[in-house]
Amino acid sequence: MFNHIMIPVDLHMPPEVSKAMDVAAEMAKFMGARITIVSVTGTGMTDAPHTPETIKEALATVSEALHEKSGAAVEIHNITSHDIPVEVDSDLVRAAEEIDADLIIIGTHAPRITDYVMSSHAGYLAKHATVSVFVVR
């Protein structure tokens, strides 16, 4: 049984995130676990720059929806990164330890050719996290 589920969330909300959130909601409901949504956002210019206010609003919306589906207590943990592509994987591993999660549920895509050279975020977590990782495709 798990008590604390961590869900990494990309604010662009690709379909993989939605699937992982559905699985997390069901597991939290079944196990009586709490959930922490973890997001890694940047300080630099991106294709869709986020202000602290828009980040907080987006995560609050996700949190409320997840609470409604699961009935679980849902917390938010946002990490600010200076270089998201370089730091996101290690930030997520560190976040799982900091929040004392015992399960990470993460969505992923079907393997692509680049995944044979560099692992996906889910692959990195599965290899490096010290807690269980449930990968949803």
C-alpha positions in Angstrom: 0.0 0.0 0.0 1.1 3.5 -0.7 0.4 6.6 1.4 1.8 9.5 -0.7 1.6 9.6 -4.5 3.6 12.1 -6.5 2.5 13.1 -10.0 4.8 15.2 -12.2 2.7 17.6 -14.2 3.7 19.5 -17.4 1.7 22.7 -17.5 1.2 22.1 -21.3 -0.9 19.1 -20.2 -0.1 16.5 -22.9 -2.4 13.5 -23.0 0.1 11.4 -21.1 -0.4 13.7 -18.0 -4.1 13.3 -18.1 -3.9 9.5 -18.2 -1.4 9.4 -15.3 -3.7 11.7 -13.3 -6.7 9.4 -13.9 -4.6 6.4 -12.7 -3.4 8.3 -9.6 -6.9 9.4 -8.7 -8.1 5.8 -8.8 -5.1 4.5 -6.8 -5.4 7.3 -4.2 -9.1 6.6 -3.8 -8.5 2.9 -3.4 -5.5 3.2 -1.0 -6.6 6.3 0.9 -3.4 8.0 -0.2 -2.7 11.7 -0.5 -1.3 13.2 -3.7 1.3 15.9 -4.4 1.3 17.4 -7.9 4.9 18.4 -8.8 5.6 20.9 -11.6 9.0 22.1 -12.8 8.8 25.6 -14.3 11.5 27.8 -15.7 12.7 31.3 -15.2 13.7 31.8 -18.9 11.8 32.6 -22.0 9.9 29.6 -23.4 7.3 29.0 -26.0 4.7 29.7 -23.3 6.2 31.8 -20.5 4.4 31.4 -17.2 4.2 34.0 -14.5 4.0 32.8 -10.8 0.3 33.7 -10.9 -0.5 31.7 -14.0 1.5 28.7 -12.6 -0.4 28.9 -9.3 -3.8 29.1 -11.1 -3.0 26.2 -13.5 -1.8 24.0 -10.6 -4.8 24.9 -8.5 -7.2 24.0 -11.3 -5.4 20.6 -11.7 -5.4 20.1 -7.9 -9.1 20.8 -7.6 -10.0 18.4 -10.5 -7.8 15.7 -9.0 -9.4 16.1 -5.6 -12.8 15.8 -7.1 -11.9 12.6 -8.9 -10.1 11.0 -6.0 -11.5 12.5 -2.8 -7.8 12.6 -1.7 -5.9 15.5 -0.1 -4.0 17.1 -3.0 -1.0 19.3 -2.4 1.0 21.4 -4.9 4.8 21.5 -5.1 6.3 23.8 -7.8 10.0 23.8 -8.5 11.7 26.8 -10.3 14.4 25.7 -12.7 17.0 27.8 -14.5 17.3 25.2 -17.3 14.4 22.9 -17.4 15.7 20.4 -20.1 18.9 19.9 -18.2 17.5 19.9 -14.6 13.9 18.5 -14.8 14.8 14.8 -14.2 17.1 15.4 -11.2 14.6 17.9 -9.9 11.8 15.4 -9.9 13.9 12.7 -8.2 14.9 15.2 -5.5 11.3 16.4 -5.1 10.1 12.8 -4.5 12.6 12.5 -1.6 11.8 16.0 -0.2 8.1 15.5 -0.1 8.5 11.9 1.2 6.5 10.3 -1.6 6.4 6.5 -1.7 5.0 6.2 -5.3 5.5 8.3 -8.4 2.9 8.0 -11.1 4.1 9.5 -14.4 2.7 9.5 -17.9 4.9 8.8 -20.9 4.7 8.5 -24.7 5.3 5.5 -26.9 9.1 5.0 -27.4 10.7 7.2 -30.1 14.0 6.8 -31.7 15.5 9.5 -29.4 14.5 7.4 -26.4 17.2 4.9 -27.4 19.8 7.6 -27.1 18.4 9.6 -24.1 15.8 8.2 -21.8 12.4 9.8 -21.3 11.6 11.6 -18.1 9.7 8.5 -17.0 12.6 6.3 -17.9 15.0 8.5 -15.9 12.7 8.3 -12.9 12.3 4.6 -13.1 16.1 4.2 -13.1 17.0 6.8 -10.5 14.2 7.3 -8.0 14.5 5.6 -4.7 10.7 5.0 -4.6 8.3 3.0 -6.7 7.5 4.4 -10.2 4.3 3.6 -12.0 4.7 4.5 -15.7 1.4 5.1 -17.6 1.4 5.0 -21.4 
